[in-house]
Amino acid sequence: MKSKRFIKITLSLLILLMAFGLALFPLSQGNAEEFKLVPKKRAGISPEAVAGTQVGTGWSTKENPEEAVREAVEMALEGKQDRIPDFAILFASSGSDMASILATANKLFQNKTKIYGGTSDSRAVMTNKGFAKATDRAYEYAKMEGKRSLAIMTVTSKDIVFGVGSANFSDYPSVQEASKTAILNAIKSAGKSPNELPQAILITPGRSMEEEAVEGVEKVVGKHTPILGGTPGGPTFAVFGENNKVYEKGVSLSVIYTKLSVGSTFEGGFDVKDPNSGIVTKVDGQAIVEIDHKPALDVYDEWLGGEITKLCREVPRFDLVRALLTLHPIYRKYTGPDGKVYSLFSHPWPKDKTLVERAVSTSTKIKVGERIYLSHGTWETLMNRIGNLPKHAKINGKMDIQKKPIFGIGYICAGVLGTIPEAERGKMPLLLNYANNDAPFIGTFTWGEQGHFPGIGNKHGNLLTSFIVVTDKGQK
């Protein structure tokens, strides 16, 4: 409890200190006990231009997709000389008209800009200019119900070469082959050959096929090239392809070639000191049926001291159990050549909403024979971890953490977003701006995350965050 109070106090003090130095978010008073952080549409600052690179970000919550794209693009390109960027990242809240969004962006950019992206969780997207909220609801809702939000990042650079590629999984004999084709097309799009490895790869792979997509990309680039990304946010899913195509089950990716400094991180924010662990002895797809030859949910309940039983004394409470397990997820351990141990988390929830069947679903493919461990977290620790992402990425890239990056790109688990109280979510961009020295960034909320463990390879997990920064080579 002392640790939790300390984290709360530390976070509160940090927010207060930053508020004096940041002018990106005006405060609109609702009542005497609460305030609301509102993204500011016109920051009035000069465009970012470092080492021959111009970066812009924009957002919109307009319902009409064409109007939303135009508003976000105008914001991103404000003050820019070149109105057609080399590269653009587009994320829009789930349920948006993704085909119209992509077509409008291509028209505005005269089909000359390489575009990568897909859906974010139905609740929001964000940039350095703010948290663009769409709706309160998640997981299940009617298509096109509620508001929309969209975010864009534009990049024009003489020091960075981008390439994009995509594939519809149904057009290929396997997800691996589709992803292999997509990465080869992205490399070709960058004007490179397959033996020229990129400094990093951004990926948005179709849900429930992430491991296979990563495997297909690694067939081309190997295990040492960082792949960073996130599964499209739902509950309706889409990724962007070329020629105005949008795929529900496909992959969208981008390659980054540069001599500038690139740093990244792939991490969770959970305490991994709990001694409880077990061997997975039976699975059904992505669901764990048995742990140590006992029903998985019963084992989980035992690990948590009977908390699941307590929540369901009168009637099964699927929603409460899911929320409980989100803050106490399972993970697998991977040890690198240097002895460093990495934790790969999985988002668990009861497979059966009535809790009669005692299997535990995940969004990862855990195999029979693998050992899983129990972890613990709070929304405060997860929020703090998000705020430290740029710093960790700079450290991993051997950069000066005090220097300002050219830009950052973040993939944040929507399950983590869901643990954070709604009134606190708007503070995420403030924390990221503080750690990112107010550099432009774009963030999407994903239903799965992909990242790189040095010396091990690229992995897919849940309740994680991936963040990448690029800095001027003089800042390494």
C-alpha positions in Angstrom: 0.0 0.0 0.0 2.9 2.4 0.8 4.3 1.7 -2.7 1.0 2.4 -4.3 0.5 5.7 -2.4 4.1 6.7 -3.3 3.4 6.1 -7.0 0.1 8.1 -6.8 1.9 11.0 -5.2 4.8 10.9 -7.6 2.5 10.8 -10.6 0.4 13.8 -9.2 3.5 15.9 -8.6 4.9 15.1 -12.0 1.6 16.2 -13.7 1.6 19.4 -11.7 5.2 20.3 -12.7 4.6 19.5 -16.3 1.4 21.6 -16.5 3.5 24.8 -16.0 5.7 24.0 -19.0 3.2 22.6 -21.5 0.8 24.7 -23.5 -0.6 22.0 -25.7 -3.7 21.3 -23.6 -6.0 24.0 -22.4 -8.1 23.1 -19.3 -11.8 23.3 -19.5 -13.4 23.4 -16.1 -16.4 21.1 -15.6 -16.9 21.6 -11.8 -14.8 22.3 -8.8 -13.7 18.7 -8.4 -12.6 17.7 -11.8 -11.0 19.0 -15.0 -10.9 17.8 -18.6 -7.8 17.7 -20.8 -8.8 18.9 -24.3 -6.5 18.5 -27.3 -5.5 21.8 -28.8 -6.0 22.0 -32.5 -3.7 24.9 -33.2 -0.5 24.7 -31.2 1.0 27.8 -32.8 4.5 26.4 -32.8 7.0 26.1 -35.7 7.0 22.9 -37.7 9.5 20.2 -36.6 12.5 20.2 -38.9 15.6 18.3 -37.8 18.4 17.0 -40.0 16.4 17.6 -43.2 13.3 16.0 -41.7 9.9 17.6 -41.3 7.3 15.9 -39.1 3.7 16.9 -38.4 0.8 15.4 -36.5 -2.9 16.0 -36.6 -6.2 14.6 -35.4 -9.9 14.9 -35.8 -13.1 13.7 -34.2 -15.4 14.6 -37.1 -18.0 12.0 -38.0 -17.6 12.4 -41.7 -14.4 10.5 -42.8 -13.5 12.8 -45.6 -13.8 15.9 -43.4 -11.9 14.1 -40.6 -8.9 13.3 -42.9 -8.9 16.8 -44.3 -8.9 18.4 -40.9 -6.1 16.1 -39.5 -4.0 16.6 -42.6 -4.3 20.3 -42.5 -3.2 20.3 -38.9 -0.2 18.1 -39.6 0.9 20.1 -42.6 0.4 23.5 -41.0 3.5 25.6 -41.7 5.1 23.0 -44.0 6.4 23.9 -47.4 6.0 20.5 -48.9 2.2 19.6 -48.9 2.8 16.0 -50.1 4.8 14.1 -47.4 7.0 11.1 -48.2 5.3 9.0 -45.6 2.1 9.0 -43.5 0.9 6.9 -40.6 -2.9 6.9 -40.1 -4.8 5.3 -37.2 -8.6 5.6 -36.8 -10.9 4.4 -34.1 -12.6 1.0 -34.8 -15.8 1.3 -36.7 -14.6 4.2 -38.8 -15.0 4.1 -42.6 -11.4 3.0 -43.3 -11.9 2.7 -47.1 -13.1 6.3 -47.3 -10.3 7.5 -45.0 -7.6 5.8 -47.1 -9.1 7.0 -50.4 -9.3 10.6 -49.1 -5.7 10.6 -47.9 -4.5 9.2 -51.2 -6.4 11.9 -53.1 -5.1 14.7 -50.9 -1.5 13.4 -51.4 -2.0 12.8 -55.1 -1.2 9.1 -54.6 2.4 10.0 -54.0 2.6 9.4 -50.3 3.4 6.0 -48.8 0.7 5.2 -46.2 0.7 2.7 -43.4 -1.8 2.0 -40.6 -5.1 0.6 -39.5 -7.8 0.7 -36.8 -7.2 1.7 -33.2 -9.4 0.6 -30.4 -12.9 2.1 -30.5 -12.1 4.4 -27.6 -9.3 6.7 -28.9 -6.2 7.6 -30.7 -3.6 10.1 -29.6 -0.7 12.3 -30.7 1.6 14.8 -29.0 -1.3 17.3 -29.4 -3.7 15.3 -27.3 -5.8 12.3 -26.5 -8.6 12.2 -29.1 -11.4 10.4 -27.4 -14.0 8.6 -29.6 -16.3 6.6 -27.3 -16.5 5.1 -23.8 -17.5 1.7 -24.9 -15.2 -1.2 -25.9 -15.3 -4.8 -26.9 -18.8 -5.0 -28.2 -20.9 -2.4 -30.0 -22.8 -2.0 -33.2 -20.8 -1.0 -36.2 -20.6 2.8 -36.7 -22.2 3.4 -33.3 -20.8 6.3 -31.4 -18.2 9.0 -32.3 -15.0 8.6 -34.2 -11.4 9.8 -33.8 -8.5 9.8 -36.3 -4.8 10.6 -36.0 -2.1 11.2 -38.6 1.7 11.7 -38.7 3.4 13.0 -41.8 7.1 12.7 -42.5 9.2 14.3 -45.2 12.9 13.5 -45.0 16.1 13.4 -47.0 17.7 11.2 -44.2 15.0 8.6 -43.9 13.7 6.2 -46.6 10.3 4.5 -46.0 8.7 1.6 -47.8 5.3 0.1 -47.4 3.8 -3.3 -48.1 0.6 -5.1 -47.4 -1.2 -8.4 -48.1 -4.6 -9.9 -47.7 -4.2 -13.2 -45.9 -6.9 -14.9 -48.0 -4.9 -14.4 -51.2 -2.1 -16.6 -50.0 -1.7 -20.3 -49.0 -0.6 -19.2 -45.5 -0.2 -16.1 -43.3 3.6 -16.6 -43.4 3.6 -16.4 -47.2 1.4 -13.4 -47.2 3.6 -11.6 -44.7 6.8 -12.6 -46.5 5.3 -11.0 -49.7 4.3 -7.9 -47.8 7.8 -7.3 -46.4 9.5 -7.9 -49.8 7.1 -5.4 -51.3 7.9 -2.9 -48.6 11.6 -3.3 -49.2 11.1 -2.9 -52.9 8.9 0.2 -52.2 11.9 1.7 -50.4 14.1 1.1 -53.4 16.2 -1.5 -51.6 17.1 -5.1 -52.1 16.2 -7.9 -49.7 19.8 -8.2 -48.5 19.7 -4.6 -47.3 18.1 -4.9 -43.9 16.0 -1.9 -42.5 16.8 -0.3 -39.2 13.2 -1.1 -38.1 9.9 -2.5 -39.3 6.5 -1.2 -38.3 3.7 -3.9 -38.4 0.0 -4.1 -38.0 -1.0 -7.7 -38.5 -4.5 -9.3 -38.5 -5.9 -10.5 -35.2 -5.2 -14.1 -34.1 -2.6 -14.4 -36.8 0.1 -12.3 -35.3 2.7 -15.0 -34.5 2.5 -16.3 -38.1 2.8 -12.8 -39.5 5.9 -12.1 -37.5 7.3 -15.5 -38.5 6.8 -14.6 -42.2 8.6 -11.3 -41.9 11.5 -12.9 -40.0 12.0 -15.3 -43.0 13.2 -12.3 -44.9 14.9 -10.1 -42.3 15.9 -12.6 -39.6 15.5 -12.3 -35.9 17.8 -9.4 -35.2 15.9 -6.7 -37.1 13.4 -5.1 -34.7 9.7 -5.5 -35.7 7.5 -3.2 -33.7 3.8 -2.8 -33.9 0.3 -3.7 -32.8 -2.7 -5.7 -33.8 -5.5 -3.5 -35.1 -7.9 -2.2 -32.4 -11.4 -3.5 -32.4 -14.1 -4.7 -32.2 -14.1 -4.2 -36.0 -10.6 -4.6 -37.6 -8.9 -3.2 -40.6 -5.4 -2.5 -42.0 -4.5 -0.4 -45.0 -3.2 -1.8 -48.2 -2.0 -0.3 -51.5 -4.3 1.0 -54.2 -7.0 2.1 -51.7 -7.5 -1.5 -50.5 -8.5 -2.2 -46.9 -8.2 -5.7 -45.4 -10.0 -7.1 -42.4 -7.6 -10.0 -42.2 -4.3 -8.9 -43.6 -1.1 -7.2 -42.7 0.1 -3.6 -43.2 3.8 -2.8 -42.6 6.5 -0.3 -43.2 10.3 -0.4 -43.4 12.6 2.3 -42.1 16.0 2.9 -43.6 18.2 5.6 -42.1 21.6 6.4 -40.8 20.0 8.4 -38.0 19.8 6.9 -34.5 16.9 4.5 -33.9 15.8 3.3 -30.5 12.9 1.1 -29.4 11.4 -0.7 -26.4 8.9 -3.5 -26.0 7.7 -3.9 -22.4 4.9 -4.3 -19.9 4.4 -2.7 -16.5 3.7 -5.6 -14.2 5.3 -6.9 -11.1 6.9 -10.3 -11.9 8.0 -11.4 -8.4 5.0 -13.7 -7.7 6.2 -17.3 -7.1 3.1 -18.9 -8.7 3.7 -20.7 -12.0 2.5 -23.8 -13.8 3.0 -25.9 -16.9 0.3 -25.7 -19.6 -0.9 -29.2 -20.2 -3.9 -28.7 -22.5 -4.9 -26.0 -25.0 -7.7 -25.3 -27.4 -6.5 -22.8 -30.0 -5.6 -19.7 -28.0 -7.3 -20.9 -24.9 -5.6 -22.6 -22.0 -7.7 -25.5 -20.9 -5.5 -27.0 -18.2 -2.5 -26.0 -16.1 -0.7 -28.8 -14.3 -3.6 -31.1 -15.5 -6.2 -29.0 -13.6 -8.8 -26.7 -15.0 -7.0 -23.4 -15.9 -9.5 -21.0 -14.2 -9.4 -23.1 -11.0 -5.6 -22.9 -10.9 -5.8 -19.1 -11.6 -8.3 -18.8 -8.7 -5.9 -20.7 -6.4 -3.0 -18.4 -7.4 -5.2 -15.4 -6.6 -6.2 -16.6 -3.2 -9.8 -17.4 -4.2 -10.5 -13.9 -5.6 -12.4 -15.3 -8.6 -14.7 -17.3 -6.3 -15.3 -14.3 -4.1 -16.4 -12.2 -7.1 -18.9 -14.9 -8.2 -20.5 -16.0 -4.9 -24.0 -15.1 -6.0 -23.9 -15.0 -9.8 -21.1 -15.4 -12.4 -19.5 -12.0 -13.0 -17.6 -12.3 -16.2 -16.9 -8.6 -16.5 -15.4 -8.4 -13.0 -13.4 -11.5 -13.5 -12.0 -10.2 -16.8 -11.1 -6.9 -15.1 -9.3 -8.8 -12.3 -7.3 -11.0 -14.6 -6.3 -8.0 -16.7 -4.4 -6.6 -13.8 -3.0 -10.1 -12.9 -1.9 -11.5 -16.3 0.1 -14.5 -17.1 3.5 -14.3 -18.8 6.3 -16.4 -20.3 10.0 -15.9 -19.7 12.7 -15.6 -22.4 16.4 -15.4 -21.6 18.8 -13.6 -23.9 22.4 -14.5 -24.6 23.6 -11.9 -22.1 21.4 -13.5 -19.4 18.8 -10.8 -19.4 15.3 -12.1 -18.8 12.3 -10.7 -20.8 8.7 -11.1 -19.9 6.1 -11.8 -22.6 2.6 -11.1 -21.2 -0.7 -12.6 -22.3 -4.2 -11.0 -21.7 -6.4 -13.7 -20.0 -10.1 -13.8 -19.6 -12.7 -16.6 -19.0 -13.5 -18.4 -22.2 -17.1 -19.1 -21.0 -19.0 -16.0 -19.9 -21.1 -18.2 -17.6 -17.8 -19.5 -16.0 -19.1 -23.1 -16.2 -16.4 -24.1 -18.6 -13.1 -23.4 -16.8 -10.8 -22.6 -19.7 -8.9 -19.3 -19.9 -8.8 -17.5 -23.3 -5.8 -15.4 -24.4 -4.8 -13.5 -27.5 -1.6 -15.5 -27.9 -0.7 -19.0 -28.9 0.7 -20.6 -25.8 1.9 -24.2 -26.4 1.5 -27.3 -24.3 4.6 -27.7 -22.2 5.3 -24.0 -21.8 5.6 -22.7 -18.2 3.5 -19.6 -17.4 3.9 -17.3 -14.5 1.5 -15.0 -12.6 2.1 -11.2 -12.4 0.4 -8.2 -10.8 -0.2 -4.6 -11.7 -2.2 -1.4 -10.9 -3.4 1.3 -13.3 -0.9 3.7 -11.6 2.1 1.5 -12.4 0.9 1.0 -16.0 0.4 4.7 -16.4 3.9 5.4 -15.2 5.3 2.8 -17.5 3.6 4.5 -20.5 5.1 7.8 -19.5 8.6 6.3 -19.5 8.4 4.7 -22.9 10.4 7.3 -24.8 13.1 7.3 -22.2 13.5 3.5 -22.4 13.6 3.6 -26.2 16.3 6.2 -26.1 18.3 4.2 -23.6 18.0 1.1 -25.7 19.2 3.1 -28.7 22.1 4.5 -26.8 20.8 8.0 -27.1 21.1 11.0 -24.7 17.8 10.8 -22.9 17.8 14.6 -22.5 17.8 15.1 -26.3 14.7 15.7 -28.3 13.8 13.0 -30.9 12.7 13.8 -34.4 9.6 11.7 -33.8 8.1 8.8 -31.9 5.6 6.1 -32.7 3.7 4.1 -30.0 1.5 1.0 -29.8 -0.3 0.8 -26.4 -2.5 -2.1 -25.4 -6.2 -1.3 -25.3 -6.5 -3.6 -22.3 -4.0 -1.4 -20.4 -6.0 1.7 -21.5 -9.1 0.0 -20.1 -7.5 -0.3 -16.6 -6.9 3.5 -16.4 -9.8 5.6 -15.1 -11.4 7.6 -17.8 -10.6 10.9 -16.0 -6.8 10.0 -16.1 -6.4 8.9 -19.7 -6.0 12.4 -21.1 -2.8 12.7 -19.1 -1.0 10.1 -21.2 0.1 12.5 -23.9 1.4 14.9 -21.2 3.6 12.2 -19.7 4.8 11.1 -23.1 5.5 14.7 -24.1 7.5 15.2 -21.0 9.7 12.1 -21.6 9.8 12.7 -25.3 10.9 16.4 -25.0 7.8 17.5 -26.7 8.7 15.8 -30.0 5.9 14.8 -32.4 4.5 11.3 -31.7 1.5 9.3 -32.8 -0.1 6.5 -30.7 -2.6 3.8 -31.3 -4.4 1.5 -28.9 -4.0 -2.1 -30.0 -5.5 -5.5 -29.3 -2.1 -7.2 -29.3 1.5 -5.9 -29.5 4.6 -7.0 -31.3 8.2 -6.2 -30.4 11.8 -7.2 -30.3 13.8 -9.0 -27.5 17.5 -8.5 -28.3 19.3 -11.7 -28.9 16.0 -13.7 -29.0 13.9 -12.3 -31.8 10.5 -10.7 -32.4 7.5 -11.8 -30.4 3.7 -11.2 -30.1 2.1 -10.6 -26.7 -0.6 -8.6 -24.9 -0.9 -5.9 -22.3 2.4 -4.6 -23.6 3.7 -1.4 -25.3 6.0 -0.9 -28.2 7.6 2.5 -28.8 10.2 3.7 -31.3 12.1 7.0 -31.5 14.3 8.4 -34.2 16.9 11.1 -33.4 19.3 13.2 -35.3 22.6 11.3 -35.7 24.3 14.1 -33.8 22.2 13.2 -30.8 23.4 9.6 -30.4 
